Structure formats: structure tokens, C-alpha cells
Amino acid sequence: MSDEHHSGLLYGLEQRIPPLPAFFSALQHVLAGLVGIITPPLIIGATLGLGDWLPYLISMSLLASGIGTFLQSNRVWGIGAGMICMQGTSFAFLGVTVAGGMWVKAQGGGPQDMMAMLFGVNFVAALVPVIVSRFIEPLKKIFTPIITGSVIALIGISLIKVSVINWCGGEKAEDFASMNNIALGAGTLGLSSC
């Protein structure tokens, strides 16, 4: 217990958080992740013309995020980190998902066919990290901290261009790099840094 106090941590890994701080921590995580969880299904639904299916896509994203966060936080059946780790949807798969939906549409499929393909492919793809997670320890010998750190750094570096473009108002903004956009971005950065 004394090591936990010297490390600057408020609560240890196995320590139970009191209800009020736990509630506010959970609320903070939900509010921080909500937009990131519902935006990918909105983009997919709008791009593929799945207007009637949008409530289902958003609901499933929120439900899957809740189940994933619960498993990640509670270490059920040895799954998860045992810490508060908000699980949500990712923008990484948007291109492949939209391309798959467009392929189904080009084959004459309707919205129900696209949804069946999306859920089927995602269900099968979700099994890959579950299986790979059982081999993390041996993989640490291959993916050393130098390799993983370099990859993460390159991902961050590649996002600099996107960040600067968005900071200046976005690619199609008529007032690109105006003082209003730059001031808004600087204010957001300042508030985020506090």
C-alpha cells in the first residue's frame, strides 16, 4: 500500500474506488467517448444510405462499447486490463466497411444485405484479437518496445497533417487558416492542456 502512495496514484490497481469518485470517473469517460462511439456508425450509415438502420447501428455501437468497457475494466474470465479503459468504435475500419457496403450495393444488394454483410464480417473479425490476445507474451519477443514505439510514433506523426488542417478550419473551409479558426484551435488546445 505504501508503494501506491509514493507513486502518485490515488487508487491502486486492485483497490475499490468509492461510489462518488467512481460515478464521476465513469461519467467523464462516457462523455469523452460518446461522440467517438456514435460518429463511425453515422458516417457508415450516411455513406451507404442506411437511414432506417442508423438507430440500430448507433445502438449496437453503444451496447458493444458498454460490454467491451465492462469486460476491460473488470477482468472477466481473464479478459481485460482490470483498469478503466473505454472501449469504443474505431475510425480505422471505415474505409473497408464502406467499400464492403458499396460492393454489396453494386451486386444488387439492399440495406438489409449490407447490414448482414457488415455484422457478419465484423463478428468474424472480432474473433481475431480475441485469439491473438492469448499469444501476447510470445509476441512481446517479436514486437519489442522499440518496434511498437516506432509504429505508434509514426501514427502520431502521420496525424499531424490532419490535425493542422482541421485546426485551420478543414480542407473545404472558405475561411481556411483565418484568425478565428486558429484562435478557436489555440483556445481548444489551451483548455485541453489545463
JOMOLIN-V251188 format. One record per pair of residues at least 24 apart in sequence whose C-alpha atoms are under 7 Angstrom apart, sorted by the first residue. I is the first residue (numbers start at 1). GAP is how many residues later the second one is. Records with the same first field share a line. If there is no record, write none. Layout:
I=GAP + GAP
This chain:
13=70
29=57
37=24 + 25 + 51 + 52
40=49 + 50 + 51 + 54
44=54
48=50 + 53 + 54
50=61
61=28
